Amino acid sequence: MSAQRLHPFALVDDLVTLEMSRELSHHLGVVRRLRVGAELFVGDGAGSFRAVKVDAVQPRVHLVPLSDIQTRQRETPSLGIAMFLPSNERLSWAVQKLTEVGIDRIHLLSDAGDRRGGVQISAASLDRLDRIAREASQQSERLWLPELTPPREAQEFFGDSGSGGVAILDPDGGPLPAGVTTLVVGPESGVVISPESIPRVSLGLPILRIETAAVAGAVVLAALRASLICICDNS
């Protein structure tokens, strides 16, 4: 996203009709206390947005357009975090922060060898994580919602992704090589079996919880993409 701020910012169901959920209407009208005449930006979570104005607040908030629909290209390269499952509360925190940082793909991993025993997530819990990502996108004025995939076996993930652009966070790993766009984090057992072609890298930090390591790795990837930092060539 450019330096221009889109504030306040909300994600609606349809940018043409400006339809929104009852929850969003309550948030804008009751929590944010927007009044008739207030201006804001709304997006669709897929890169498009427009300026709108509040035309009514009762019985629900009603919006009218102030500008045409604009679309911004997604940042490249696409960034991903593949993380084994911590507890529900810690996972919710991780999804929120990974969304705010700008991660594009959040892959949830589960493995019978993990000491948590290959935990799965209910459909209701996945819906809750989607809502958390949506709320975090609105807070951070993010135009693209992250892709959140249900838990699957780590070996299936490695098989689908291949070795290109993937690295595993490991306190005993080496430096981060150029071209890494997805970091694998966890499991809590500390052991993940992976193809030898996938490098193991260290952030130079002490042992971290899964969710802390995921966010720390995400910040590094995002900073590299934004050219705020670079990988040193020590050859």
C-alpha positions, 0 to 999 in steps of 0.5 A: 500500500502506498503512503496514502492512508485509507482511514477509517477503513472497513471491509464490506461484502460488495463494493458496488451495492455497499452491502455489509454484515450486521456486525460491521454495521454495529461496529461502524454505528455503535463502536466507531460512532460514525454519524451521517455525513462521515466519510470513510474508505471501504474495501472488498479484501481483494485489492479494491476500494472506494471512498464512501459517506454515511447516509443513514445510521438507523436502523442500520448504517447505510453508505453511498459512494463518493468515488469510483472503485480503485484497485491496487496490485498485490505486493510481490513476492507473496509471503507465507508462514506455515505454523504448527498449532499452538493453543487456541488463544495463542493461535488467534493472536498469531493470526491477528499479528501475521495479518497486520504485518502483511503475510499473504498466506497462513498455512496451519500444520498438524502432525501426529508426531507433534506433542500436541498430537495432530490437533485439528480445528473445527469449522467454527474455529476456522470461521473465528480465525477468518473473522480475526483476520478480517478485523485485523485487516480493517485495523491495519488498513490492509486491502488484501485479506490473507489466505488461511488454510485449514490444518494439514499434515506437514509432509503434505504441505512440503509435497505441495510446495516443493522446496522453492522459497521455503525454509524452516526456522531452527535455532541451530540453522544457518543464515537466511538465504535469498529467495525465501518467501515462506517460513515453517515454524514449530512444532512444539516438540521442536522436531519437523521431518522435512526434505533435505532440500529445504534449508533450516535457518535461524533468526539469531534469537533465543528459543521462542514460542511458536506464535512469537517465532512466526511473527518474528519471521514474518517481520523479517520477510515483510522488511525484506520485501519492502527493501527495508533490510537486505541479505548480506553477501558474505562470500 
